Amino acid sequence: MARVVAAAPGVTAMLSLSARLATVALALASTTSAPSAQNEDPVYDGKKASAWSDILRNDKSARQRTLAVTALAGAWGQFKHHSSVVDIGRSLRTDSSPAVRARCAAAVAALNAEGAKAVEIDVVNALKDEKEARVRLEIVVALGRHPDVAKKAVGPLADVLKDADPVARTAAADALAKVGPPAAAAAPALVPLLDDMNKAARQSAIFALGRISPENPSFVAAALVKRFSEEKEADLRRELLVSLKLLGDKSESVVTALAAALADPDDETRAVAARTLGTFGPVAKPAAAALWKLATESTDKGFRIDAVRAFGSALGTDLKGRLKDVIRMMESDPEFEVRIALVEEIGALGNDIKDDKEAMGALRKRLSDPQGKVREAAAAAIRRIEKKPEKGPDATPEKKP
């Protein structure tokens, strides 16, 4: 369901051909054994690194400078030659050719963390100043590969969210999602992307907003709820609920939206809604009726289990008022996993129902359940209910006769 940040939507699809070529070049280079550390000017592809640097700085041919970028990237990958990667970073900012700058950005995308750290200031400043759309996209993709560098570019990445190119907007949101909480300040710029006409851009914004820990989660939650009411794509509706869960905002509007999602035509959307409400505790009480409806009407045992758990969590001690319904379902549900969930929700009421003859009788009947795990759950529930409450440290000691 929820994707991990490393798999945020859109990044792989947006890598340009130059980025892929640079990645392959560095992968091949890294397989060769490194020479002595005394070699301060290594030879790569027939030329010393210093010669390739001179070409990158001074050659009038953009094609030759592009070849020099690839060679210097290889010198870094094979020899960890620091000056080579520094020259790539400088040219990313200063070269007059968009093609050369794009190749520099693609090379940065393929660097390891150490190499990216060496050029992080160049990369951040390049994104601030870059006017060419294709180069800007390559820089954003590179930042998505290096979240530690992207942390220093949250503002420039937020600016790219307004880019005319939907691929760039998507890549920027993906990069911010990978940055995580340090990108919290980008939330106001991400919210408008929820209404983007491009599905990938919307998806990336939804994903990011659930993972950057915005400073005003209620504002973001309200925007996600609004988008949920309008979104037609089932996979995005599920993603919206996941992000709402991650935000942790338990406002009335969120609970109402989640309750409505329990009747969604998409199975997974209903499941995510039930699981999310199950983490809300008594705040989810207004959704109790919808949860019980799902628990008793769904033909999927997984949904019934999730709904039962969430129903018990939402009602808390008020579950005592619904014991007749819970017992009836416990005695009739054909799936033993569902019966276990119902037994455990009754047991969670603890000592409060030790004198409830109907509840205790129903649990003792489950000691003869045909499924052993149900019998074990019933025995554990009875022990929990019959256990005398422990006296707290401030309890008044009993008087001795």
C-alpha positions as CSV (number, residue, x, y, z in Angstrom):
1,M,0.0,0.0,0.0
2,A,2.0,2.9,1.2
3,R,5.1,3.3,-0.7
4,V,8.4,3.8,1.0
5,V,10.1,7.1,0.2
6,A,12.8,5.5,-1.8
7,A,10.1,4.5,-4.3
8,A,8.4,7.8,-4.5
9,P,6.5,8.2,-7.8
10,G,8.0,9.4,-11.0
11,V,11.7,9.5,-10.4
12,T,12.8,6.5,-12.4
13,A,10.6,7.4,-15.4
14,M,12.0,10.9,-15.5
15,L,15.6,10.1,-15.7
16,S,16.9,11.4,-19.1
17,L,19.0,9.4,-21.4
18,S,22.1,11.3,-20.3
19,A,21.4,10.5,-16.7
20,R,21.1,6.8,-17.6
21,L,24.3,6.9,-19.6
22,A,26.2,8.6,-16.8
23,T,24.9,6.0,-14.3
24,V,26.1,3.2,-16.6
25,A,29.5,4.9,-17.1
26,L,30.1,5.3,-13.4
27,A,28.9,1.7,-12.6
28,L,31.4,0.4,-15.1
29,A,34.2,2.6,-13.8
30,S,33.6,1.6,-10.2
31,T,34.3,-2.1,-11.0
32,T,38.0,-1.4,-11.8
33,S,40.5,-1.6,-9.1
34,A,41.8,1.8,-7.8
35,P,45.5,2.6,-8.1
36,S,47.9,3.8,-5.5
37,A,46.8,6.8,-3.5
38,Q,50.0,8.5,-4.6
39,N,48.5,8.9,-8.1
40,E,47.2,12.5,-7.9
41,D,46.6,12.9,-11.6
42,P,45.2,9.6,-12.8
43,V,44.7,8.6,-16.4
44,Y,41.2,7.9,-17.6
45,D,40.2,7.0,-21.1
46,G,43.7,7.9,-22.5
47,K,44.1,11.3,-20.8
48,K,45.1,12.5,-17.4
49,A,42.4,14.0,-15.3
50,S,44.0,17.4,-15.5
51,A,43.8,17.2,-19.3
52,W,40.1,16.4,-19.1
53,S,39.6,19.3,-16.7
54,D,41.4,21.7,-19.1
55,I,39.1,20.6,-21.9
56,L,36.0,21.1,-19.7
57,R,37.2,24.6,-18.8
58,N,38.6,25.9,-22.0
59,D,37.6,23.9,-25.1
60,K,35.3,25.8,-27.4
61,S,33.4,22.6,-28.5
62,A,30.4,21.8,-26.3
63,R,30.6,18.2,-27.5
64,Q,34.2,17.9,-26.3
65,R,33.3,19.5,-23.0
66,T,30.4,17.0,-22.6
67,L,32.9,14.2,-23.2
68,A,35.1,15.7,-20.6
69,V,32.3,15.6,-18.0
70,T,31.8,11.9,-18.7
71,A,35.5,11.2,-18.4
72,L,35.9,13.2,-15.1
73,A,32.9,11.4,-13.7
74,G,34.7,8.2,-14.5
75,A,37.9,9.5,-12.9
76,W,35.9,10.1,-9.7
77,G,34.1,6.7,-9.9
78,Q,37.4,4.8,-10.5
79,F,40.0,6.8,-8.6
80,K,38.0,9.0,-6.2
81,H,39.8,11.9,-7.8
82,H,38.4,14.9,-5.9
83,S,39.4,17.6,-8.4
84,S,37.4,15.8,-11.1
85,V,34.1,16.0,-9.3
86,V,34.8,19.6,-8.2
87,D,35.2,20.6,-11.8
88,I,31.9,19.0,-12.7
89,G,30.2,21.0,-10.0
90,R,31.7,24.2,-11.1
91,S,30.8,23.6,-14.8
92,L,27.2,22.8,-13.7
93,R,27.0,26.4,-12.6
94,T,29.1,28.2,-15.2
95,D,29.3,26.4,-18.5
96,S,27.6,28.4,-21.4
97,S,26.1,25.2,-23.0
98,P,22.8,23.8,-21.7
99,A,23.9,20.4,-23.1
100,V,27.1,20.5,-21.0
101,R,25.3,21.6,-17.9
102,A,22.7,18.9,-18.4
103,R,25.4,16.3,-18.6
104,C,27.0,17.7,-15.4
105,A,23.7,17.3,-13.6
106,A,23.3,13.8,-14.9
107,A,26.8,13.0,-13.7
108,V,25.9,14.4,-10.2
109,A,22.8,12.2,-10.1
110,A,25.1,9.1,-10.6
111,L,27.6,10.1,-7.9
112,N,27.8,8.4,-4.5
113,A,27.1,10.3,-1.4
114,E,30.7,11.4,-0.9
115,G,30.9,12.8,-4.4
116,A,27.5,14.6,-4.1
117,K,28.6,16.1,-0.8
118,A,31.7,17.6,-2.5
119,V,29.5,19.5,-5.0
120,E,26.4,20.3,-2.9
121,I,26.9,24.0,-2.9
122,D,27.3,24.1,-6.7
123,V,24.2,22.0,-7.2
124,V,22.0,24.1,-4.9
125,N,23.2,27.4,-6.5
126,A,22.8,25.9,-10.0
127,L,19.2,25.1,-9.3
128,K,18.6,28.7,-8.0
129,D,20.0,30.2,-11.2
130,E,19.2,27.8,-14.0
131,K,16.9,29.1,-16.7
132,E,16.9,26.2,-19.1
133,A,14.0,23.8,-18.4
134,R,15.8,20.6,-19.3
135,V,18.8,21.4,-17.2
136,R,16.6,22.4,-14.3
137,L,14.9,19.0,-14.5
138,E,18.2,17.2,-14.5
139,I,19.3,19.1,-11.4
140,V,16.0,18.3,-9.6
141,V,16.4,14.6,-10.5
142,A,19.9,14.7,-9.2
143,L,18.7,16.1,-5.9
144,G,16.1,13.4,-5.7
145,R,19.0,10.9,-5.8
146,H,20.8,12.8,-2.9
147,P,18.3,13.7,-0.2
148,D,21.1,15.0,2.1
149,V,22.0,17.6,-0.5
150,A,18.3,18.3,-1.3
151,K,17.9,19.3,2.3
152,K,19.8,22.5,1.5
153,A,17.7,23.1,-1.6
154,V,14.2,23.0,-0.1
155,G,13.4,26.6,-1.2
156,P,14.6,26.2,-4.8
157,L,12.8,22.8,-5.1
158,A,9.6,24.5,-3.8
159,D,10.0,27.1,-6.6
160,V,10.2,24.3,-9.2
161,L,6.7,23.1,-8.1
162,K,5.5,26.1,-10.1
163,D,7.4,25.0,-13.2
164,A,5.5,24.8,-16.5
165,D,6.7,21.3,-17.1
166,P,4.7,18.7,-15.2
167,V,7.6,16.3,-15.2
168,A,9.7,18.9,-13.3
169,R,6.9,19.6,-10.9
170,T,6.6,15.9,-10.2
171,A,10.4,15.4,-9.8
172,A,10.6,18.3,-7.3
173,A,7.7,16.9,-5.2
174,D,9.5,13.5,-5.2
175,A,12.7,15.1,-4.1
176,L,11.0,16.9,-1.2
177,A,9.3,13.7,-0.2
178,K,12.7,12.0,0.1
179,V,14.0,14.9,2.2
180,G,11.2,14.2,4.7
181,P,10.6,16.5,7.8
182,P,13.4,18.9,6.9
183,A,11.3,19.9,3.9
184,A,8.3,21.0,6.1
185,A,8.5,24.5,4.9
186,A,7.6,23.4,1.4
187,A,4.1,22.4,2.4
188,P,2.4,25.6,1.3
189,A,4.0,25.2,-2.2
190,L,2.9,21.5,-2.4
191,V,-0.7,22.0,-1.5
192,P,-1.7,23.7,-4.8
193,L,-0.2,20.7,-6.6
194,L,-3.0,18.6,-5.2
195,D,-5.2,20.1,-7.9
196,D,-2.7,19.7,-10.7
197,M,-4.1,18.5,-14.0
198,N,-1.3,16.1,-14.3
199,K,-1.9,12.8,-12.3
200,A,1.8,12.1,-11.6
201,A,2.2,15.6,-10.2
202,R,-0.8,15.2,-8.0
203,Q,0.4,11.8,-6.8
204,S,3.8,13.1,-5.9
205,A,2.3,16.1,-4.0
206,I,0.0,13.8,-2.0
207,F,2.9,11.4,-1.2
208,A,5.2,14.3,-0.1
209,L,2.6,16.0,2.1
210,G,2.3,12.9,4.2
211,R,6.0,12.6,4.7
212,I,7.4,16.1,5.4
213,S,5.7,16.7,8.8
214,P,4.3,20.1,7.9
215,E,4.3,22.8,10.5
216,N,0.5,23.2,10.2
217,P,-0.8,19.6,9.8
218,S,-4.5,20.7,10.2
219,F,-4.2,23.0,7.2
220,V,-2.6,20.2,5.1
221,A,-5.2,17.6,6.3
222,A,-8.0,19.9,5.3
223,A,-6.5,20.2,1.8
224,L,-6.1,16.4,1.5
225,V,-9.7,15.9,2.6
226,K,-10.9,18.3,0.0
227,R,-8.8,16.6,-2.7
228,F,-10.2,13.2,-1.5
229,S,-13.8,14.5,-2.1
230,E,-12.9,15.4,-5.7
231,E,-10.3,12.8,-6.7
232,K,-11.6,10.1,-9.2
233,E,-8.5,8.0,-9.4
234,A,-8.7,5.0,-7.0
235,D,-4.9,4.8,-6.5
236,L,-4.7,8.4,-5.6
237,R,-7.6,8.2,-3.2
238,R,-5.8,5.4,-1.4
239,E,-2.6,7.6,-1.3
240,L,-4.6,10.5,0.1
241,L,-5.8,8.3,3.0
242,V,-2.3,7.0,3.7
243,S,-1.0,10.6,3.8
244,L,-3.8,11.6,6.2
245,K,-2.8,8.7,8.4
246,L,0.8,9.8,8.4
247,L,-0.1,13.4,9.2
248,G,-1.8,12.2,12.4
249,D,-4.4,15.0,12.3
250,K,-7.6,13.7,14.0
251,S,-9.9,16.6,13.3
252,E,-13.6,16.1,12.8
253,S,-13.3,16.7,9.1
254,V,-10.7,13.9,8.8
255,V,-12.8,11.4,10.8
256,T,-15.9,12.3,8.6
257,A,-13.9,11.7,5.4
258,L,-12.5,8.4,6.6
259,A,-16.0,7.3,7.7
260,A,-17.3,8.1,4.2
261,A,-14.3,6.1,2.7
262,L,-15.5,3.0,4.5
263,A,-18.2,2.8,1.8
264,D,-15.8,3.5,-1.1
265,P,-16.3,1.1,-4.1
266,D,-12.5,0.3,-4.0
267,D,-11.7,-2.5,-1.6
268,E,-8.2,-1.2,-0.7
269,T,-9.6,2.3,0.0
270,R,-12.1,0.9,2.5
271,A,-9.3,-1.2,4.1
272,V,-7.0,1.8,4.5
273,A,-9.8,3.9,5.9
274,A,-10.6,1.2,8.5
275,R,-7.0,0.8,9.5
276,T,-6.5,4.5,9.8
277,L,-9.5,5.0,12.0
278,G,-8.2,2.1,14.1
279,T,-5.2,4.3,15.1
280,F,-7.4,7.2,16.1
281,G,-8.8,5.8,19.3
282,P,-12.0,7.4,20.8
283,V,-11.7,10.4,18.5
284,A,-13.0,8.0,15.8
285,K,-16.3,7.4,17.7
286,P,-18.4,9.3,15.1
287,A,-17.3,6.7,12.6
288,A,-18.4,3.8,14.8
289,A,-21.7,3.1,12.9
290,A,-19.9,3.0,9.6
291,L,-17.2,0.7,11.0
292,W,-19.8,-1.7,12.4
293,K,-21.6,-1.7,9.0
294,L,-18.4,-2.7,7.3
295,A,-17.7,-5.3,10.0
296,T,-21.0,-7.0,9.6
297,E,-21.6,-6.7,5.9
298,S,-18.2,-7.2,4.2
299,T,-17.5,-10.6,2.7
300,D,-13.8,-10.1,3.1
301,K,-12.5,-11.4,6.5
302,G,-9.6,-8.9,6.4
303,F,-11.9,-6.0,6.2
304,R,-14.1,-7.4,8.9
305,I,-11.1,-7.8,11.2
306,D,-9.9,-4.3,10.5
307,A,-13.4,-2.9,11.1
308,V,-13.9,-4.8,14.4
309,R,-10.5,-3.6,15.7
310,A,-11.3,0.0,14.8
311,F,-14.8,-0.3,16.2
312,G,-13.5,-1.4,19.5
313,S,-10.8,1.3,19.6
314,A,-13.3,4.0,18.7
315,L,-15.8,3.1,21.4
316,G,-13.3,2.3,24.1
317,T,-15.2,1.5,27.3
318,D,-18.5,2.4,25.6
319,L,-18.2,-0.9,23.8
320,K,-20.0,-2.3,26.8
321,G,-23.2,-0.8,25.4
322,R,-22.7,-2.8,22.2
323,L,-21.8,-6.1,23.7
324,K,-24.9,-7.9,22.5
325,D,-24.1,-7.0,18.9
326,V,-20.4,-8.0,19.4
327,I,-21.4,-11.3,21.0
328,R,-23.9,-12.1,18.3
329,M,-21.2,-11.6,15.6
330,M,-18.6,-13.6,17.6
331,E,-21.0,-16.6,17.7
332,S,-21.9,-16.5,14.1
333,D,-18.8,-15.4,12.1
334,P,-17.4,-18.4,10.1
335,E,-13.8,-17.1,10.1
336,F,-11.8,-17.9,13.2
337,E,-9.6,-14.9,12.8
338,V,-12.6,-12.6,13.0
339,R,-13.8,-14.5,16.1
340,I,-10.4,-13.9,17.7
341,A,-10.6,-10.2,17.0
342,L,-14.1,-10.0,18.6
343,V,-13.0,-12.1,21.6
344,E,-10.0,-9.8,22.1
345,E,-12.1,-6.6,21.9
346,I,-14.4,-8.0,24.6
347,G,-11.4,-9.0,26.7
348,A,-10.0,-5.4,26.4
349,L,-12.9,-4.2,28.5
350,G,-11.2,-5.9,31.4
351,N,-12.5,-5.9,34.9
352,D,-15.4,-3.6,34.0
353,I,-17.4,-6.6,32.7
354,K,-16.5,-9.2,35.2
355,D,-20.1,-9.2,36.5
356,D,-21.7,-9.2,33.0
357,K,-23.1,-12.8,32.9
358,E,-23.9,-12.7,29.2
359,A,-20.5,-11.6,28.2
360,M,-18.7,-14.0,30.5
361,G,-21.0,-16.8,29.4
362,A,-20.3,-16.1,25.7
363,L,-16.5,-16.1,26.3
364,R,-16.7,-19.4,28.2
365,K,-18.6,-20.9,25.2
366,R,-15.6,-19.9,23.0
367,L,-13.5,-22.2,25.2
368,S,-15.1,-25.0,23.2
369,D,-14.6,-23.2,19.8
370,P,-13.5,-25.7,17.1
371,Q,-10.4,-23.6,16.5
372,G,-7.7,-23.8,19.0
373,K,-6.5,-20.2,18.6
374,V,-10.0,-19.0,19.4
375,R,-10.0,-21.1,22.6
376,E,-6.6,-19.6,23.6
377,A,-7.9,-16.1,23.0
378,A,-11.0,-16.7,25.0
379,A,-9.0,-18.1,27.9
380,A,-6.7,-15.1,27.8
381,A,-9.7,-12.7,27.7
382,I,-11.3,-14.4,30.7
383,R,-8.1,-14.2,32.7
384,R,-7.8,-10.5,31.8
385,I,-11.3,-9.7,32.9
386,E,-11.2,-11.7,36.1
387,K,-7.8,-10.4,37.2
388,K,-8.1,-8.1,40.2
389,P,-7.0,-4.6,39.4
390,E,-3.7,-3.7,40.8
391,K,-3.6,-1.1,43.5
392,G,-1.8,2.1,42.5
393,P,1.0,3.6,44.7
394,D,-1.4,6.2,46.1
395,A,-4.0,3.6,47.1
396,T,-5.1,3.7,50.7
397,P,-3.7,0.6,52.5
398,E,-6.2,-1.8,54.0
399,K,-6.8,-1.5,57.7
400,K,-5.7,-4.4,59.7
401,P,-8.3,-5.9,62.1
